[in-house]
């Protein structure tokens, strides 16, 4: 897939990847073997019918390919851009055993983008039921759960703490990877299902989870608030001016539009020499945003080698192309003061790799006498996130030892009728894994509410449907017990 030139794109927030043309998508679709055992489907956390949509695409029927996709996901343009396909569907692609795997993500993005450009939508025939469902958080887990519950006929309200829906898709991923226009278009599809969004609503401050159930009349609740509390190390100097988290940097830049300061009233204050601690996808985003905000030099400081970096290979490659300087096997041990409570430099120690630790990666070991100073005026921590404590402090939810919400096999919490999934349960994961959790929770919620077909993925009614019900569901009646 073609990309914009590195030096050109590093000066603005325009999208890096240009997307497939119809001819390129058709040619790539021809590489699919349509394996009978469908390993790609098993590798997808939400079980998209990958061979099905690729076959339609290869036949030249892009609209039919979109219909296949939306039988499982309403966010193809988003998933096609930000999902780590190389470790999921493409990672188990049979073609990839000898050649490059089929570019499933790029094909999904092409179909999703064509749907947005043409204004396509898959309007489900929905039979309303009397149940009200609350979704807390409008990130990928919440949106996936909301879509499935709306398709099942429930009245769905999504509560979002920020001023715009989208969660991490909006505040955490820069426009050059995921344009806000794409997020807006995908959210519009949810609104088209009848889902109501209530923004600027912090559950646990305006009202509690218990109040949603007991006083506000919701029959079931899903919590998908993510894990957005930043993590800092306790090295000396971490409280100096000029030390920020990647979460704050990205939220101010993306959601609050600080990159347009002073036209927008949100300042950011990133300096000219930025050091980012960490080497995951969030770290890559923070470094590349810093370049676009005018930093003259951006450093990546990571205590392991390039091989162990958790970032997607594509994101790492893009950061290298755009001029980020990488200091591998380098561990920060102190942030140095400039004498005015600001940052002067980052003092580090060189490392070498020892035996593997519990994560399966080789453990970094300090090299004696190898300390160095890296001059900088801004230090960004991008070493992970933790659960926001607000819900745990205001609701009687059972938490695990890390502070995340504890759930059973059906993703139900310790409060009857309240379910949870995504990063607030597992810790930081991928967008598609969060969507998978949202769909799993929706299936469990439908069973809890006694809705027919709760164990089956939602499919569009065919020509033999009656009032939106497939033939094998004719004659079913819902019974409400007093």
HELIX and SHEET records of a PDB file:
HELIX    1   1 UNK A    6  UNK A    9  1                                   4    
HELIX    2   2 UNK A   22  UNK A   29  1                                   8    
HELIX    3   3 UNK A   39  UNK A   43  1                                   5    
HELIX    4   4 UNK A   50  UNK A   58  1                                   9    
HELIX    5   5 UNK A   62  UNK A   70  1                                   9    
HELIX    6   6 UNK A   76  UNK A   82  1                                   7    
HELIX    7   7 UNK A   85  UNK A   87  5                                   3    
HELIX    8   8 UNK A   90  UNK A   92  5                                   3    
HELIX    9   9 UNK A   94  UNK A   97  5                                   4    
HELIX   10  10 UNK A  104  UNK A  118  1                                  15    
HELIX   11  11 UNK A  140  UNK A  151  1                                  12    
HELIX   12  12 UNK A  168  UNK A  171  1                                   4    
HELIX   13  13 UNK A  180  UNK A  192  1                                  13    
HELIX   14  14 UNK A  209  UNK A  214  1                                   6    
HELIX   15  15 UNK A  246  UNK A  254  1                                   9    
HELIX   16  16 UNK A  258  UNK A  260  5                                   3    
HELIX   17  17 UNK A  281  UNK A  292  1                                  12    
HELIX   18  18 UNK A  306  UNK A  308  5                                   3    
HELIX   19  19 UNK A  313  UNK A  322  1                                  10    
HELIX   20  20 UNK A  390  UNK A  394  1                                   5    
HELIX   21  21 UNK A  423  UNK A  426  1                                   4    
HELIX   22  22 UNK A  431  UNK A  449  1                                  19    
HELIX   23  23 UNK A  471  UNK A  473  5                                   3    
SHEET    1   A 5 UNK A 196  UNK A 198  0                                        
SHEET    2   A 5 UNK A 155  UNK A 159  1                                        
SHEET    3   A 5 UNK A 132  UNK A 136  1                                        
SHEET    4   A 5 UNK A 220  UNK A 223  1                                        
SHEET    5   A 5 UNK A 418  UNK A 420  1                                        
SHEET    1   B 2 UNK A 229  UNK A 230  0                                        
SHEET    2   B 2 UNK A 385  UNK A 386 -1                                        
SHEET    1   C 5 UNK A 243  UNK A 245  0                                        
SHEET    2   C 5 UNK A 378  UNK A 381  1                                        
SHEET    3   C 5 UNK A 273  UNK A 277  1                                        
SHEET    4   C 5 UNK A 297  UNK A 301  1                                        
SHEET    5   C 5 UNK A 325  UNK A 327  1                                        
SHEET    1   D 3 UNK A 330  UNK A 337  0                                        
SHEET    2   D 3 UNK A 343  UNK A 356 -1                                        
SHEET    3   D 3 UNK A 362  UNK A 375 -1                                        
END                                                                             
